Amino acid sequence: MAYVSVPKDLTKVKNKVAFNLTKRQLICIAAGAAAGIPFYFLTRGVLGNSNAATIMVLLMLPAFLFAMYEKDGMHLEEVLIHMIRVKWLRPAVRKYETENYFETDPGKSVSVTVKKSEKGGKNLGRKKR
């Protein structure tokens, strides 16, 4: 009898369109190829084969990363948007700093008075009789 494993969480299963790639991956790779391949054929006579191929790969690399990179269910553009928000758009969290009165002027004597607060008023939490 044939055995097929079925994943428990079906939200992670993605529909494959062609060549075992999703529609998003096909579109991104096609966009990268549309930018890189004409660049190679137009510049290989001027730059040489190896230089034109290197620049073609560098032109196609971002499209490939947008197609394939996924972390924690988020694609690359979502991860980049979150990083930009945290680093530049949102204010940084301010640190809680206090001034230590004992280090401000060590020559002076500082007297600290602590008032003991009574919990519950004069009865100290006891019931009245």
C-alpha positions in Angstrom: 0.0 0.0 0.0 1.3 3.5 -0.9 2.1 5.9 1.9 1.8 9.6 1.5 2.7 12.0 4.3 0.2 14.8 4.8 1.4 17.9 6.7 -0.7 18.9 9.7 -0.6 22.6 8.9 -2.0 23.1 5.4 -1.4 26.8 5.4 2.2 26.3 4.6 1.4 24.3 1.5 1.7 26.5 -1.6 0.2 25.9 -5.0 2.8 25.2 -7.7 2.1 26.5 -11.2 5.0 25.4 -13.4 8.4 23.8 -12.9 7.6 23.3 -9.2 7.5 27.1 -8.7 4.8 29.3 -7.4 3.2 32.2 -9.5 5.2 34.8 -7.4 8.5 33.0 -8.1 7.8 32.7 -11.8 7.0 36.4 -12.1 10.0 37.5 -10.1 12.4 35.2 -12.0 10.9 36.4 -15.4 11.4 40.0 -14.3 15.0 39.3 -13.4 15.6 37.5 -16.7 14.0 40.3 -18.6 16.5 42.7 -17.1 19.6 40.6 -17.1 19.6 38.7 -20.4 19.3 41.7 -22.7 21.9 43.5 -20.7 24.3 40.6 -21.2 23.8 40.4 -25.0 24.1 44.2 -25.4 27.2 44.6 -23.4 29.3 41.5 -23.9 31.0 43.0 -27.0 32.0 46.1 -25.0 32.7 44.7 -21.6 33.7 41.1 -22.4 31.9 37.9 -21.6 33.0 37.5 -18.0 32.4 41.2 -17.0 29.0 41.2 -18.7 28.0 37.9 -17.1 29.0 39.1 -13.7 27.0 42.3 -14.0 24.1 40.3 -15.4 24.1 38.1 -12.3 24.2 41.1 -10.0 21.2 42.6 -11.9 19.2 39.4 -11.6 20.1 38.7 -7.9 17.5 41.1 -6.3 14.7 39.5 -8.4 15.8 36.0 -7.4 16.0 37.1 -3.7 12.5 38.6 -3.8 11.3 35.3 -5.4 12.9 32.8 -3.1 13.6 34.4 0.3 11.0 33.7 3.0 11.4 33.9 6.7 8.8 33.3 9.3 6.1 33.4 6.6 7.2 36.8 5.4 8.6 37.6 2.0 11.7 39.7 1.5 9.9 43.0 0.9 7.9 42.6 4.2 11.1 41.9 6.1 12.7 45.0 4.6 9.7 47.2 5.4 9.8 46.0 9.0 13.6 46.7 9.2 13.2 50.2 7.7 10.4 51.0 10.2 12.4 49.8 13.2 15.7 51.5 12.2 14.6 54.8 10.7 10.9 55.6 10.8 10.0 54.9 14.4 11.6 56.6 17.3 14.0 54.6 19.4 13.0 53.4 22.8 14.3 55.8 25.4 16.3 54.4 28.2 15.2 54.9 31.8 18.0 56.8 33.4 18.1 58.2 36.9 20.5 60.7 38.5 22.5 59.2 41.3 22.6 61.9 43.9 25.5 60.3 45.7 27.7 60.6 42.7 26.9 64.2 41.8 29.0 65.9 44.4 31.0 63.5 46.6 32.2 66.4 48.8 28.8 67.2 50.1 27.0 65.0 52.5 23.5 64.2 51.3 20.9 63.3 53.8 18.2 61.1 52.6 14.9 61.0 54.5 12.5 58.1 53.9 9.0 58.5 55.0 7.4 55.3 56.0 4.0 55.2 54.6 1.3 53.5 56.6 -0.7 51.0 54.6 -4.4 51.2 55.0 -4.5 54.4 57.0 -4.3 54.6 60.8 -5.9 51.2 61.4 -3.1 49.4 59.4 -5.6 47.1 57.8 -7.4 46.1 60.9 -11.1 46.0 61.2 -12.9 48.4 63.5 -14.6 46.9 66.5 
